[in-house]
Amino acid sequence: MSEKITALRGATTIEENTREEIVSKTVELVKTLKDDNNIGSGVRAVSCLISTTVDITAFYPARAVRESGLLDCPLMSCLEPNIENSLPLCIRVMIELASDEKTDFVPRHAYLHKAAELRPDLAKISKTMREREKACSPEISGKDRGKVLNVAIDGPSGAGKSTVAKLLSRRLSMTYLDTGAMYRAIGLKMHRKGIGLGDVEGIKRTLDDTVIEVDTIDGVQHVRLDGKDVSGEIRRHYVSKLASDFSAVKEVRLKLVEMQRKIASEKDCILDGRDIGTFVLPDAVAKFYLTASVKVRAKRRFDELTAKGEACELDAIERDIETRDYNDMHRDFAPLKKADDAIEVVTDDMTVEQVVAYMSEIINSKR
């Protein structure tokens, strides 16, 4: 029986460089990952890589894992380079998990203690820590704040939605859910499988057997398709057309919208796409419609691709954008359009910094 490999990640910090502290925090982290992902029950650990910052010298975390008996798989340990302003006294873990290819397994990562700063969207806080935080600052404690804050950013291709959304998420400490990357991943898989737009049954079967994960690791977004990183491939020019074509298929949109709504119901999120404010999150607290002229968007895309060393023609990109705009705006299901309550932002003559500052002010006013 074939298996799929999934990367499970976690991180924690220690208070002081002592053997006891290293053992305690390492065991806590690995046990959390093991329990939350049912390792040993339908999911098995293939290997485990443990890295530490250079200020951890009193004991080896990998040895703590081995002595605890939590994982029965090859263990590897390494020292991270000394990077300025990096989180001190930090232990990171990456476990390769194998599961049945037909199993709908979604990894649950864990970031404990001060490592929660690295991934606030995935941070897992112990009961003791949660109670302590609530006692110190009840006004900002979890559900006490009320409804989650969702931001919808719509607009045509090349308007700068993804760039702005990422910068906003960092500035406002919100989760950025890259919906465009999810559709690109779907388009790429359909292309690889040879599934055409008219093959509805083939599309449905493929969707049922597809797992997409979008994470940010050390400030860089990673997209995994069925356990394999496709972050670079989905940004190739030919995938843009695939994403647009398959996003118009109702079955594809319903599947991904279901995933997106679930995530957005649980945490403060920023989503960008074509129909976020009109269809995916019609009740979003803040809605924006980012746009720019076709010529400006084509030039931005041309500069981006040439900087990566890809051969391309400006005129061809401009034609592709015009075609994509038309297709997105005229598809039967959830077409691209400005929501009635969305704020339009024309970015032709604005810098990215100006756009982010303007939108941040509006979002903060709704907190």
LINHUUR-V727572 format. One record per residue. N is the residue number from 0. RES is the residue in one small letter. SS is DSSP state (H for helix, E for strand, C for the rest). PSI is psi in radians with two decimals (999 if undefined). D_CENTER is the distance of its C-alpha to the mean C-alpha in Angstrom with 2 decimals. Layout:
n	res	ss	psi	d_center
N	RES	SS	PSI	D_CENTER
N	RES	SS	PSI	D_CENTER
//
This chain:
n	res	ss	psi	d_center
0	m	C	2.27	29.83
1	s	C	2.68	26.75
2	e	E	2.78	23.71
3	k	E	2.54	20.03
4	i	E	2.30	18.49
5	t	E	2.44	15.22
6	a	E	2.19	14.09
7	l	E	2.28	14.10
8	r	E	2.68	13.57
9	g	E	2.84	15.29
10	a	E	2.68	17.17
11	t	E	2.99	20.13
12	t	E	2.77	22.88
13	i	C	2.73	26.65
14	e	C	-0.61	29.23
15	e	C	2.70	31.79
16	n	C	1.31	32.39
17	t	C	2.74	34.49
18	r	H	-0.80	34.67
19	e	H	-0.77	34.52
20	e	H	-0.73	31.40
21	i	H	-0.79	29.54
22	v	H	-0.84	30.62
23	s	H	-0.87	29.84
24	k	H	-0.60	26.28
25	t	H	-0.79	25.43
26	v	H	-0.71	26.92
27	e	H	-0.78	25.13
28	l	H	-0.89	21.67
29	v	H	-0.66	22.49
30	k	H	-0.70	24.24
31	t	H	-0.81	21.29
32	l	H	-0.73	19.05
33	k	H	-0.82	22.03
34	d	H	-0.76	22.91
35	d	H	-0.38	19.55
36	n	C	0.17	18.97
37	n	C	0.72	22.64
38	i	E	2.22	23.21
39	g	C	-0.19	26.72
40	s	C	1.42	26.70
41	g	C	-0.28	25.42
42	v	E	2.25	22.82
43	r	E	2.59	24.27
44	a	E	2.21	23.28
45	v	E	-0.71	24.07
46	s	E	2.83	23.67
47	c	E	2.19	22.47
48	l	E	2.22	21.86
49	i	E	2.22	22.50
50	s	E	2.67	22.46
51	t	E	2.69	24.04
52	t	C	2.82	24.69
53	v	C	-0.23	28.22
54	d	C	0.07	29.63
55	i	C	1.88	29.46
56	t	C	-0.17	32.75
57	a	C	-0.43	34.57
58	f	C	2.74	33.22
59	y	C	2.09	30.89
60	p	H	-0.61	27.88
61	a	H	-0.65	28.05
62	r	H	-0.64	31.62
63	a	H	-0.72	30.70
64	v	H	-0.78	28.39
65	r	H	-0.79	31.21
66	e	H	-0.46	33.88
67	s	H	-0.34	32.02
68	g	C	0.29	31.94
69	l	C	-0.55	28.40
70	l	C	2.31	27.33
71	d	C	1.27	29.73
72	c	C	2.90	28.07
73	p	E	2.35	28.35
74	l	E	2.40	27.17
75	m	E	2.53	26.51
76	s	E	2.49	26.52
77	c	E	2.83	25.99
78	l	E	2.29	26.31
79	e	C	2.63	23.67
80	p	C	2.69	25.11
81	n	C	1.71	26.32
82	i	C	2.29	23.89
83	e	C	2.35	25.13
84	n	C	0.23	23.50
85	s	C	2.80	21.30
86	l	C	2.14	21.08
87	p	C	2.81	24.49
88	l	C	0.88	25.58
89	c	E	2.41	22.20
90	i	E	2.24	21.82
91	r	E	2.58	18.80
92	v	E	2.37	18.70
93	m	E	2.09	17.11
94	i	E	2.23	18.66
95	e	E	2.15	18.87
96	l	E	2.44	19.43
97	a	E	2.33	21.49
98	s	E	2.82	21.75
99	d	E	2.33	23.73
100	e	C	-0.46	22.19
101	k	C	-0.14	22.99
102	t	C	2.29	21.40
103	d	C	1.32	18.38
104	f	C	2.19	16.72
105	v	C	2.05	13.26
106	p	C	2.54	13.02
107	r	C	1.79	13.17
108	h	C	2.88	12.44
109	a	E	2.23	14.76
110	y	E	1.92	15.20
111	l	C	2.73	18.79
112	h	H	-2.37	21.24
113	k	H	-0.28	20.58
114	a	H	-0.24	17.59
115	a	H	-0.41	15.77
116	e	H	-0.47	15.80
117	l	C	-0.68	13.38
118	r	C	1.34	10.59
119	p	C	-0.44	12.12
120	d	C	-0.36	9.46
121	l	C	0.02	10.33
122	a	E	2.36	13.86
123	k	C	2.10	16.66
124	i	C	2.30	19.97
125	s	C	2.79	23.31
126	k	H	-0.72	25.86
127	t	H	-0.79	28.13
128	m	H	-0.69	25.62
129	r	H	-0.74	24.57
130	e	H	-0.66	28.27
131	r	H	-0.76	28.98
132	e	H	-0.71	26.33
133	k	H	-0.68	27.68
134	a	H	-0.62	31.19
135	c	H	-0.61	30.46
136	s	C	1.22	28.43
137	p	H	-0.39	28.64
138	e	H	-0.31	27.92
139	i	H	0.31	24.20
140	s	C	1.99	23.79
141	g	H	-2.07	21.11
142	k	H	-0.28	22.63
143	d	H	-0.40	25.70
144	r	H	-0.35	24.00
145	g	C	-2.56	23.90
146	k	C	2.49	21.61
147	v	C	2.71	17.94
148	l	C	1.93	17.28
149	n	E	2.41	15.27
150	v	E	2.23	15.35
151	a	E	2.22	15.66
152	i	E	1.95	15.90
153	d	E	2.91	17.72
154	g	C	2.94	19.73
155	p	C	2.97	20.83
156	s	C	2.38	19.41
157	g	C	0.14	19.63
158	a	C	-0.18	20.10
159	g	C	0.30	17.41
160	k	H	-0.88	14.97
161	s	H	-0.77	11.73
162	t	H	-0.82	13.54
163	v	H	-0.75	14.86
164	a	H	-0.73	11.81
165	k	H	-0.79	10.13
166	l	H	-0.68	13.60
167	l	H	-0.73	14.19
168	s	H	-0.67	11.27
169	r	H	-0.77	12.76
170	r	H	-0.65	16.24
171	l	H	0.08	15.97
172	s	C	0.87	13.83
173	m	C	2.82	11.53
174	t	E	2.29	7.93
175	y	E	2.05	6.42
176	l	E	1.86	5.27
177	d	E	1.58	6.04
178	t	H	-0.61	8.84
179	g	H	-0.68	10.81
180	a	H	-0.60	8.82
181	m	H	-0.74	9.25
182	y	H	-0.61	12.87
183	r	H	-0.71	13.36
184	a	H	-0.72	12.53
185	i	H	-0.80	15.02
186	g	H	-0.72	17.50
187	l	H	-0.75	17.43
188	k	H	-0.73	18.17
189	m	H	-0.69	20.91
190	h	H	-0.81	22.35
191	r	H	-0.60	22.51
192	k	H	-0.16	24.11
193	g	C	0.47	26.51
194	i	C	2.16	25.71
195	g	C	2.89	27.21
196	l	C	-0.50	26.49
197	g	C	-0.13	29.67
198	d	C	1.34	28.94
199	v	H	-0.76	27.63
200	e	H	-0.68	28.38
201	g	H	-0.67	26.69
202	i	H	-0.78	23.52
203	k	H	-0.79	23.67
204	r	H	-0.72	24.31
205	t	H	-0.71	21.45
206	l	H	-0.71	18.96
207	d	H	-0.37	20.40
208	d	C	0.47	19.79
209	t	C	2.33	16.18
210	v	C	2.13	13.11
211	i	E	2.27	9.66
212	e	E	2.29	6.72
213	v	E	2.04	3.17
214	d	E	2.81	3.33
215	t	E	2.10	5.50
216	i	E	2.04	9.01
217	d	C	0.74	12.00
218	g	C	-0.01	10.63
219	v	E	2.25	9.45
220	q	E	2.39	6.27
221	h	E	2.35	6.80
222	v	E	2.18	7.00
223	r	E	2.30	9.55
224	l	E	1.95	12.20
225	d	C	0.73	14.57
226	g	C	-0.13	13.81
227	k	E	2.38	14.28
228	d	E	2.09	12.20
229	v	C	0.41	12.74
230	s	C	-0.73	10.86
231	g	C	-0.77	14.37
232	e	H	-0.69	16.04
233	i	H	-0.21	14.01
234	r	H	-0.03	14.90
235	r	C	2.64	18.54
236	h	H	-0.68	20.76
237	y	H	-0.40	21.93
238	v	H	-0.44	18.53
239	s	H	-0.78	18.46
240	k	H	-0.69	21.55
241	l	H	-0.75	20.30
242	a	H	-0.77	17.26
243	s	H	-0.77	19.78
244	d	H	-0.87	22.31
245	f	H	-0.38	20.36
246	s	H	-0.34	18.58
247	a	C	-0.19	22.20
248	v	C	2.14	22.81
249	k	H	-0.74	22.98
250	e	H	-0.66	21.97
251	v	H	-0.83	18.68
252	r	H	-0.74	17.83
253	l	H	-0.70	19.02
254	k	H	-0.83	16.96
255	l	H	-0.62	13.57
256	v	H	-0.68	14.81
257	e	H	-0.77	15.73
258	m	H	-0.76	12.29
259	q	H	-0.73	10.95
260	r	H	-0.67	14.09
261	k	H	-0.81	13.90
262	i	H	-0.79	10.67
263	a	H	-0.38	12.18
264	s	C	-0.23	15.46
265	e	C	-0.27	14.52
266	k	C	2.84	13.06
267	d	C	2.13	13.30
268	c	E	2.63	10.72
269	i	E	2.14	10.81
270	l	E	2.44	10.48
271	d	E	2.59	12.14
272	g	E	-2.52	14.13
273	r	C	-0.50	17.74
274	d	C	0.56	18.58
275	i	H	-0.90	16.27
276	g	H	-0.37	19.25
277	t	H	-0.49	21.80
278	f	H	-0.90	20.41
279	v	H	-0.93	16.93
280	l	C	1.25	17.47
281	p	C	-0.33	21.15
282	d	C	0.28	21.60
283	a	C	2.46	18.97
284	v	C	-0.67	20.74
285	a	E	2.32	20.21
286	k	E	2.40	20.13
287	f	E	2.63	20.37
288	y	E	1.81	21.46
289	l	E	2.27	20.82
290	t	E	2.92	23.29
291	a	C	2.89	25.55
292	s	C	2.75	28.39
293	v	H	-0.73	27.96
294	k	H	-0.75	29.67
295	v	H	-0.75	27.44
296	r	H	-0.69	24.24
297	a	H	-0.71	25.83
298	k	H	-0.69	26.88
299	r	H	-0.78	23.45
300	r	H	-0.70	22.08
301	f	H	-0.82	25.19
302	d	H	-0.67	24.80
303	e	H	-0.80	21.19
304	l	H	-0.74	22.29
305	t	H	-0.56	25.55
306	a	H	-0.48	23.96
307	k	C	-0.04	22.13
308	g	C	0.17	25.54
309	e	C	2.37	25.15
310	a	C	2.27	28.39
311	c	C	2.86	28.24
312	e	C	2.33	30.60
313	l	H	-0.75	30.08
314	d	H	-0.70	32.20
315	a	H	-0.69	30.30
316	i	H	-0.70	26.95
317	e	H	-0.72	28.67
318	r	H	-0.71	30.03
319	d	H	-0.72	26.73
320	i	H	-0.74	25.15
321	e	H	-0.73	28.22
322	t	H	-0.75	27.98
323	r	H	-0.70	24.34
324	d	H	-0.81	25.13
325	y	H	-0.82	28.04
326	n	H	-0.76	26.23
327	d	H	-0.65	23.38
328	m	H	-0.31	26.03
329	h	H	0.15	28.43
330	r	C	2.66	26.52
331	d	C	-0.65	28.05
332	f	C	2.15	25.03
333	a	C	1.09	22.87
334	p	C	2.87	23.80
335	l	C	2.16	22.51
336	k	C	2.78	24.51
337	k	C	2.23	24.59
338	a	C	2.59	24.57
339	d	C	-0.58	27.93
340	d	C	0.30	26.59
341	a	C	2.59	24.07
342	i	E	2.13	24.96
343	e	E	2.32	25.37
344	v	E	1.93	24.45
345	v	E	2.08	26.13
346	t	C	0.13	24.72
347	d	C	-0.82	27.53
348	d	C	0.40	29.27
349	m	C	2.51	26.58
350	t	C	2.84	24.71
351	v	H	-0.71	21.01
352	e	H	-0.68	22.18
353	q	H	-0.71	24.50
354	v	H	-0.80	21.98
355	v	H	-0.73	19.59
356	a	H	-0.76	22.67
357	y	H	-0.83	24.02
358	m	H	-0.61	21.00
359	s	H	-0.73	20.40
360	e	H	-0.71	24.02
361	i	H	-0.77	23.75
362	i	H	-0.76	20.73
363	n	H	-0.54	22.48
364	s	C	-0.27	25.60
365	k	C	0.00	24.03
366	r	C	999	22.90
//
